[in-house]
Amino acid sequence: MRKGRGKTRGFSIQKKRKNNPNGKLEVIIPPDRTVAVGPGANNFVTELSVTVDQNAKHDVKTWKKVSDLAKERIVAHMLDAFEIPDTQHTRDTILHTANNLYRYRRSRLHDHFKKFATKEERLQNIPEDVTEVEWKFLVDYFDSDPFKTRLPAALFNIITNLSGSDEASPANPMDDIMDDDA
């Protein structure tokens, strides 16, 4: 049974580009922000999402480890597809947004990983648009101690940032809550 609309392929963006005289879509990237805004922002994010999925492989631990060649291809494609200046700020904005999209996709892959109880089940249930090699890497990575211990630390950082406290210790996040003299 099919759930939802499915994965976007970017066909509507291709059609819009084809109908434009110069083949480029308009989008605004303000000089003081690292996001696309305005009427073309959704098209920008959709096209970038498809481009990231096509170029940034998931056989590395983090976005930082994605090859510079893949990142340059992503930037070049976006500069070609949209009417935007080729400045360092524009490139930084593209890569910042691409990083967020890559992390979002990685979290969806982790959700898929968690659906299965054993490593064998996980390896047999490869998600769409991920190669067998990438999925094996991800299963091993998601199952590793460094990845598992990273999650509580990340949650601790989020809680600390939300509370605004500098005094909590990563070793014992309950220090802020518990009073030793009670």
C-alpha positions as CSV (number, residue, x, y, z in Angstrom):
1,M,0.0,0.0,0.0
2,R,1.3,3.4,-1.0
3,K,1.6,6.1,1.6
4,G,1.8,9.8,0.7
5,R,3.0,11.3,-2.6
6,G,6.3,9.6,-2.7
7,K,9.8,10.9,-3.3
8,T,10.1,14.0,-5.4
9,R,11.9,13.7,-8.7
10,G,12.0,17.4,-9.7
11,F,10.0,17.0,-12.9
12,S,7.9,20.1,-12.2
13,I,11.1,22.2,-11.8
14,Q,12.5,20.9,-15.1
15,K,9.2,21.9,-16.8
16,K,9.4,25.4,-15.3
17,R,13.0,25.8,-16.4
18,K,12.1,24.7,-19.9
19,N,9.4,27.3,-20.1
20,N,11.7,30.1,-19.0
21,P,13.6,32.0,-21.8
22,N,17.0,31.6,-20.2
23,G,16.2,28.2,-18.6
24,K,16.8,29.6,-15.1
25,L,14.4,30.1,-12.2
26,E,14.4,33.1,-10.0
27,V,15.1,33.0,-6.3
28,I,16.3,35.5,-3.7
29,I,19.1,34.9,-1.3
30,P,19.4,37.9,1.0
31,P,22.9,39.0,1.9
32,D,22.3,38.8,5.6
33,R,20.7,35.2,5.6
34,T,21.7,31.8,4.5
35,V,18.3,30.8,3.1
36,A,16.4,31.2,-0.1
37,V,13.3,33.4,0.1
38,G,10.5,34.6,-2.0
39,P,8.3,32.9,-4.6
40,G,11.1,30.7,-5.9
41,A,12.3,29.4,-2.5
42,N,10.3,26.2,-2.7
43,N,11.6,25.4,-6.1
44,F,15.1,26.1,-4.9
45,V,14.8,23.7,-2.0
46,T,13.1,21.0,-4.1
47,E,15.8,21.2,-6.8
48,L,18.6,21.2,-4.2
49,S,17.1,18.2,-2.5
50,V,17.0,16.2,-5.7
51,T,20.5,17.3,-6.6
52,V,21.9,16.4,-3.1
53,D,20.3,13.0,-3.4
54,Q,21.9,12.4,-6.8
55,N,25.4,13.6,-5.8
56,A,26.0,13.2,-2.1
57,K,26.4,9.6,-1.3
58,H,25.7,8.1,2.1
59,D,28.8,6.0,2.5
60,V,30.4,8.6,4.7
61,K,29.7,9.5,8.4
62,T,28.9,13.2,8.0
63,W,28.3,15.9,5.5
64,K,31.8,17.2,6.1
65,K,33.1,13.9,4.7
66,V,31.1,14.2,1.4
67,S,33.7,14.8,-1.3
68,D,34.5,18.3,-2.4
69,L,33.8,17.2,-6.0
70,A,30.2,16.2,-5.1
71,K,29.7,19.5,-3.3
72,E,31.1,21.4,-6.2
73,R,28.7,19.6,-8.6
74,I,25.8,20.5,-6.3
75,V,26.8,24.2,-6.3
76,A,27.4,24.2,-10.1
77,H,24.0,22.7,-10.8
78,M,22.2,25.2,-8.6
79,L,24.1,28.1,-10.2
80,D,23.1,26.8,-13.6
81,A,19.4,26.2,-12.6
82,F,18.7,29.5,-10.8
83,E,19.2,33.2,-11.6
84,I,21.6,33.9,-8.7
85,P,25.0,35.6,-8.5
86,D,28.0,33.4,-8.2
87,T,29.3,34.8,-4.9
88,Q,30.8,33.2,-1.9
89,H,27.7,34.0,0.1
90,T,25.5,32.2,-2.5
91,R,27.8,29.2,-2.5
92,D,27.8,29.1,1.3
93,T,24.0,29.3,1.3
94,I,23.7,26.4,-1.2
95,L,26.1,24.3,0.9
96,H,24.4,25.2,4.2
97,T,21.0,24.2,2.8
98,A,22.4,21.1,1.2
99,N,23.9,20.1,4.6
100,N,20.4,20.4,6.2
101,L,18.8,18.4,3.4
102,Y,21.5,15.7,3.7
103,R,21.0,15.4,7.4
104,Y,17.3,15.2,7.0
105,R,17.7,12.4,4.5
106,R,20.1,10.7,6.8
107,S,17.6,10.9,9.7
108,R,15.0,9.3,7.5
109,L,17.4,6.5,6.7
110,H,18.0,6.0,10.4
111,D,14.2,5.8,11.0
112,H,14.2,3.0,8.4
113,F,17.1,1.3,10.1
114,K,15.2,1.4,13.5
115,K,12.2,-0.5,12.0
116,F,14.1,-3.8,12.1
117,A,15.4,-5.6,15.1
118,T,18.4,-7.5,13.8
119,K,21.3,-6.6,11.6
120,E,20.3,-9.3,9.1
121,E,16.8,-7.8,8.7
122,R,18.2,-4.4,8.3
123,L,20.6,-5.5,5.6
124,Q,17.8,-7.3,3.7
125,N,15.5,-4.3,3.7
126,I,17.5,-1.7,1.7
127,P,15.6,1.6,1.3
128,E,14.9,3.1,-2.2
129,D,17.5,5.2,-3.7
130,V,20.4,3.8,-1.6
131,T,22.9,1.4,-3.0
132,E,23.6,-1.9,-1.3
133,V,27.1,-0.6,-0.4
134,E,25.8,2.6,1.1
135,W,23.2,0.7,3.1
136,K,25.7,-1.7,4.5
137,F,27.9,1.2,5.5
138,L,24.9,2.9,7.2
139,V,23.8,-0.2,9.0
140,D,27.3,-0.7,10.4
141,Y,27.5,3.0,11.2
142,F,24.1,3.2,12.9
143,D,25.0,0.1,14.9
144,S,28.4,1.4,16.0
145,D,29.1,2.5,19.6
146,P,30.3,6.0,18.5
147,F,27.0,6.6,16.8
148,K,24.9,5.3,19.6
149,T,26.7,7.3,22.3
150,R,26.6,10.4,20.2
151,L,22.8,10.6,20.4
152,P,22.5,11.2,24.1
153,A,25.2,13.8,24.0
154,A,23.4,15.6,21.1
155,L,20.2,15.5,23.1
156,F,22.0,16.9,26.2
157,N,23.3,19.8,24.0
158,I,19.8,20.5,22.8
159,I,18.4,20.5,26.3
160,T,21.2,22.7,27.6
161,N,20.8,25.2,24.8
162,L,17.0,25.4,25.4
163,S,17.4,25.9,29.1
164,G,20.2,28.5,28.6
165,S,22.3,26.9,31.3
166,D,26.1,26.8,31.1
167,E,26.5,24.8,34.3
168,A,25.2,21.4,33.4
169,S,27.8,18.7,32.9
170,P,27.7,16.2,30.1
171,A,28.7,13.5,32.6
172,N,25.5,14.1,34.6
173,P,22.7,16.1,32.9
174,M,20.7,15.8,36.1
175,D,23.1,18.1,38.0
176,D,20.9,21.1,37.1
177,I,17.8,19.4,38.4
178,M,18.9,17.6,41.5
179,D,20.0,19.5,44.6
180,D,22.7,17.7,46.6
181,D,21.6,19.4,49.9
182,A,18.0,18.2,49.7
